[in-house]
Amino acid sequence: MAMVAFQIFVKVKPDKLDEFMQVALLDAHESVKEAGNLRFEIYHREESPAELIVFEIYSSEEALEAHRQTEHIKAWRSAVAAYAEEYTRVLLTPVFPTAATWASKSNS
């Protein structure tokens, strides 16, 4: 089972930032409770709070698929469709720490 890591960039319509953040924070709080979630972080650009970066790591494709079936990710997708001006998702391969290090953390 290979871990899955990705980064999302989303630029939110400035007048919809509060509504979007309610959904984004719900997604974050619920995602970190999932057994296969190793990391879930949300950042905004210092000079532009409506530009967000979300960083997620899941222990396996199966864990990511389970995440995709949750109500909070469905709410996230709806919020992105309604409030985002831009959205990009980039799949990442770990260099450091290695995937083996992450795997040992998920088994502890």
Summary of the structure (lengths in Angstrom):
residues: 108
radius of gyration: 14.2
end to end distance: 16.1
largest distance: 42.6
contacts: 302
relative contact order: 0.28
helix: 44%
strand: 35%
